[in-house]
């Protein structure tokens, strides 16, 4: 039985609807409460019915993707797991609940998938009439493939993969087993949607030759309330300010910056903001020594606050060793696009996908390899003129390369349907 979203625990397969008026007749998103109205009336007529399987209905990226699909003409229904007691109300489209899972608990998530398969008759009708079925992450691809086979055999099945989990890139028996499962599921898949060409080149070309790639870079969302892009100027010179914003999970980067700051007092400052992976980097308020000019300022309030922070720094730290040699080398993180949009010069490694993207745009500071001494040598030898040139190069990157636009949404629907854009 359908009911409104509540905080009460839910049963797997329960269909969730929102209060009347939350979802327009087209099934598209409305604006979050308190924000300016979204361009609901500008959404095109329905061009595809899309069943979207997700790993976490409360993840912010899910709402952005749903909005992008809607703006391209997709009528979207979400089928997904959740981390909390109920799906997040940020998703104002019909949701079919598949049960609760936990972050970083792979065994628990595997059991949740098995439970989802066992309860298939309870929720499989949610894919009826779908033109396209999109599955985000491997755990939902198994459910999506099973539901398509039973209820929508003519629908296109698309695997959305925005990260290659370390289990998929490892060499052990567990990694080999997971890759075998992925290969089996990819044989049933029509296309793979990725945020970086590195994922196709380094992983999917080996797992499923000939699988159609759909590249949708991890740009700033078309409907996000981003401030206008404008040239900003902060005094160029020591202390140089480096911003490290987003998910903070690279302990090697943290240790490197601490060592460089300790050996070069007053040369640079680091402002860290976002969500630290405390199981990896620890409690930043405790592990960062005082007096080094490195500080963690907490999470950012909203997009305007994030824009303000990027505009207050000279550089954006875009180096990640967390899964070096694999996912960290292949991805194109959202922080790359936001940094460039707001005028902070990204610092990256030249041999990874982020560095290749910057090199193609003739922008950014690229290290072949990096160490505390190399950071210090670069910053101590940097002139105001050199910095001005680096900043100007970032500001020349076309906005269309940093922010998704309406045409990109329309093209995405075409590609998901198998129509050449």
C-alpha angles and dihedrals in degrees: 000000000000120000141164121276112274135168092247120114113267138211124244111265095025113145114227124202130179132238116285110279095028093098122042118226089262090061092240129139125274123210119278112261112277097019130104113279114276116236092263093147089052092061110113122241114284108286100170140011108229130194107199118198112199138183096221124016091200096055111117093224091061093061090049092051093046090052091049091051091048093050089053091055101270123145100212133203117182123216110186157144121247136211095210137047093277139010116277115261090227085087103075096180129089111288129198108203116225097183140269126303135174134238116257092001100118096171091052090048091050090052089049090055091050090050089049091054091048091052094045094122089060096060110013093100088071089080095052111128095012117151091191132023115199121193119195112207129000096273092064095041090072091054093044092051092050093048093048092051091054104036113014111025093161094054119106113245116217125186113212111204120174097163134029104226115228090244088064094052100040128102102224129102093262091054092048090051093050091048089052090054090048092050090051091052094043089060086066093045126096100198142358120225113209137172096216135039086222090073091057095044098044103032120009095045086063097039100046118007114208096019109147111249121215109195116204109166120220093253129154108286120261094236100037113121096245122166117245116278109255137163111259129191127204123174109281114226144058129003087050110200122224121191121206108186136168127029107004108207108132110101092177090059091048093050091046094052092046092051093047092048093048091053095044110040114195095010097105145353130216124211113196122193135163136048116336118207092230093189087064108029098023127221103333092205088061105034098049109084117231122249098031098102092248115120139169110218099184129243124334117252099220143326093289090055091048090049090051091052094049090049091052095060134067097216139026117219105231100165118115125180095169093109099011114182091026134035095000090055095046105044132090104214124213090237088069092062095041093049092052093044092054094042104253113138110239119230111210146151116266096220098059132074093262090054092047090051091051093045090052088054092043091235142111136044111284127195122193085209130348137220136161089264094050091050090052094045092052096048096042091052095045117114127201088246093053091048091049090055092049092050092047090053091055092048090055093062105111114253089229088065090056106036128045114239135200094265090056089055091051092047091050092058090049092051093046088053090049095251115137110247 
